[in-house]
Amino acid sequence: MNIPETLRYTATHEWVRQEADGTLAVGITDYAQDNLGELVFVEVPELGRRVAAGDNCAVVESVKAASDVYAPVAGEVAAVNAALADTPSKVNQDPYGTWLFRLRPAAGADLGRLMDAAAYRASLGTA
C-alpha cells in the first residue's frame, strides 16, 4: 500500500499536503479508495465554506458505499477539484495526485496533530 512520506494523515483516511501558497490540499488515501472500490461520484464542498476540524465537507461514493470526507483542520475552502464531477475514478487511479479540495487554514490550525506516514501505517497495522 502506498503511503507517501511527504504527506500528513488523519484517522479518517484523508491525506494533507501543504502547498506553496499556504493552502492545504486534501484527498483520500490509497487505503480509503481501495476499501471503497471504484468511485462513481464525488461531491466537493462549496467554495468559501468555513469548516471546523472534523467537519464533514465532501462525499465520495463508490459502487459499494458512500463515505464522508472530513476537514483535517479548521479553515476556509479555497479551491475545489471540479473535474472530479466528470471523472471521479481519477481518485482511484492516482489517490495522492488527485486532491478533492484545498483549505486556507484558520489562524492557529495545528498540522502537528496530524499523523506522519509512520504513524498512519501503524494505525492501519502495517507498520
HUNOR-V985305 format. One record per residue. N is the residue number from 1. D_CENTER is the distance of its C-alpha to the mean C-alpha in whole Angstrom. Layout:
# HUNOR-V985305
n = <N & N>
d_center = <D_CENTER & D_CENTER>
This chain:
# HUNOR-V985305
n = <1 & 2 & 3 & 4 & 5 & 6 & 7 & 8 & 9 & 10 & 11 & 12 & 13 & 14 & 15 & 16 & 17 & 18 & 19 & 20 & 21 & 22 & 23 & 24 & 25 & 26 & 27 & 28 & 29 & 30 & 31 & 32 & 33 & 34 & 35 & 36 & 37 & 38 & 39 & 40 & 41 & 42 & 43 & 44 & 45 & 46 & 47 & 48 & 49 & 50 & 51 & 52 & 53 & 54 & 55 & 56 & 57 & 58 & 59 & 60 & 61 & 62 & 63 & 64 & 65 & 66 & 67 & 68 & 69 & 70 & 71 & 72 & 73 & 74 & 75 & 76 & 77 & 78 & 79 & 80 & 81 & 82 & 83 & 84 & 85 & 86 & 87 & 88 & 89 & 90 & 91 & 92 & 93 & 94 & 95 & 96 & 97 & 98 & 99 & 100 & 101 & 102 & 103 & 104 & 105 & 106 & 107 & 108 & 109 & 110 & 111 & 112 & 113 & 114 & 115 & 116 & 117 & 118 & 119 & 120 & 121 & 122 & 123 & 124 & 125 & 126 & 127>
d_center = <17 & 15 & 13 & 13 & 15 & 14 & 11 & 10 & 8 & 9 & 11 & 9 & 7 & 4 & 5 & 6 & 9 & 12 & 14 & 18 & 18 & 16 & 13 & 10 & 7 & 4 & 2 & 4 & 7 & 10 & 12 & 10 & 11 & 14 & 15 & 14 & 16 & 17 & 14 & 17 & 15 & 12 & 12 & 11 & 12 & 15 & 16 & 17 & 16 & 16 & 14 & 15 & 13 & 12 & 12 & 11 & 10 & 9 & 10 & 10 & 14 & 16 & 19 & 19 & 17 & 15 & 12 & 10 & 7 & 7 & 8 & 8 & 11 & 14 & 14 & 15 & 13 & 14 & 13 & 12 & 12 & 15 & 16 & 13 & 16 & 18 & 17 & 14 & 15 & 14 & 10 & 13 & 15 & 13 & 9 & 9 & 11 & 9 & 7 & 6 & 8 & 9 & 11 & 14 & 14 & 17 & 20 & 20 & 16 & 16 & 14 & 16 & 15 & 12 & 13 & 14 & 14 & 18 & 17 & 14 & 16 & 19 & 17 & 17 & 20 & 20 & 21>
